[in-house]
Amino acid sequence: MNVREDVNTSSTQLPPTPYYLLNEASIVANMKIVERLCELSGAKALLALKCFATWGVFNVMQPYLHGTTSSSLNEVRLGHETFGDDKETHAYSVAYSADEIDEVLSHADKIIFNSISQLNAFKDRANSKNIPVGLRLNPQTSNSSFIIADPARPFSRLGEHDKDSITAVLADITGVMIHNNCENDSFDAFSKSLADIETRFGSLLAELEWVSLGGGIHFIAPDYPLEKLAARLKAFSEKYGVQVYLEPGEASIHGAGTLVTTVLDTMHNQKNLAVVDASIEAHMLDLLIYRESAPITAINEAEVTLSPVDMEQAANNPDNTIIYGRSCLAGDIFGEYALSDASHNPLNIGDQIAFGNAAGYTMVKKNWFNGVNMPAIVIRRLDGTIDIQRQFDYQDYKSSLS
Ligand SMILES: *Cc1c(COP(=O)(O)O)cnc(C)c1O
């Protein structure tokens, strides 16, 4: 079977599990919050493709965003190709190679270099194509609770921090990018760290045309003071005379996707165990990296809101169920749950479990570990139609290696 023939099959029928299910209505709900923030603050919002690059839903995101931002040649090309010519395409990478820079520039409206040495190496190429140039700054403070994701970690390579060195290249740049938040849901913490940035780099910012404040601001949380954030951004933009950019990744698609799986086996080892037909290592890798668990959003298509139990508190509760992935990694665990709370204890073979928060940092990281079947990508369109956007099979696995 040629899987590409399945692309964009419209039907009301869902495919066999496992599949990622994206809900366009939820994406649009997030987009309306982004749009409101931009309207109130004057900021422009760019989707961070490293978080979410499932271009099959870009047509519902485009009307609300000003473009995309990227972390590699492939991402900047994808942003340019799929988000439309009338949108902005920002290029950034921790390090560009000399042989890719011209192609990067052919897709970019702005290019942001990570270091002064990269700036010096490639600024002439950008200038010759009239592409505005920026530099990533590192304020050496951050709002990130994970050292692995902390741009301000000791000995960080992410951006320049020395004010004198930056001042010396100010004539070569028109803007800067600073990304130092990670799922930060506290407006006060954001505002304080912006104040740190102003103290440190304020006199430089006043010389520039634009400042990108990166992603990681969790302004789509229901209780987030959006108006305060907008006022803070507007005042910042007016004080320094700069266009502010935001680069929301997770905030753009939070809550908009699930990973739908089926229980293949159940066992008992002091607790109830269930094994589903997907894997966190292969399909929700961030859970493993950040030692987190997935919420359950549906059991057998009935909606539930079931948070994982706290692993330490749960230690000795024999009624709990641990849901495992099917890879051979011993710790391939979606989470431990008090399923009696969902009137669903114990799980049975054939039960269908949907895990939440499966849109961001999932599909962009999926891999073929253990050769486990790759979940299909399914989209519930705004009109309710189900599109089986992409299915994967053995040939995809085989062609990912050689
Ligand atoms: C990761 C990243 C983003 C997006 O972060 P989210 O937490 O997903 O909003 C934006 N900009 C840069 C430079 C990043 O590295």
The ligand as an SDF file (V2000), in Angstrom:
LIG
                    3D

 15 15  0  0  0  0  0  0  0  0999 V2000
   11.7250   26.7790   22.3380 C   0  0  0  0  0  0  0  0  0  0  0  0
   11.7400   28.1530   21.8320 C   0  0  0  0  0  0  0  0  0  0  0  0
   10.5370   28.8460   21.6250 C   0  0  0  0  0  0  0  0  0  0  0  0
    9.1700   28.2580   21.9460 C   0  0  0  0  0  0  0  0  0  0  0  0
    9.0500   27.9850   23.3080 O   0  0  0  0  0  0  0  0  0  0  0  0
    7.6550   27.5170   23.9360 P   0  0  0  0  0  0  0  0  0  0  0  0
    8.0120   27.2060   25.3570 O   0  0  0  0  0  0  0  0  0  0  0  0
    7.2080   26.2980   23.2100 O   0  0  0  0  0  0  0  0  0  0  0  0
    6.7180   28.6560   23.8110 O   0  0  0  0  0  0  0  0  0  0  0  0
   10.6010   30.1290   21.1270 C   0  0  0  0  0  0  0  0  0  0  0  0
   11.7960   30.7060   20.8310 N   0  0  0  0  0  0  0  0  0  0  0  0
   12.9740   30.0680   21.0170 C   0  0  0  0  0  0  0  0  0  0  0  0
   14.2410   30.7460   20.6700 C   0  0  0  0  0  0  0  0  0  0  0  0
   12.9840   28.7750   21.5260 C   0  0  0  0  0  0  0  0  0  0  0  0
   14.1530   28.1440   21.7100 O   0  0  0  0  0  0  0  0  0  0  0  0
  1  2  1  0
  2  3  1  0
  2 14  2  0
  3  4  1  0
  3 10  2  0
  4  5  1  0
  5  6  1  0
  6  7  2  0
  6  8  1  0
  6  9  1  0
 10 11  1  0
 11 12  2  0
 12 13  1  0
 12 14  1  0
 14 15  1  0
M  END
$$$$
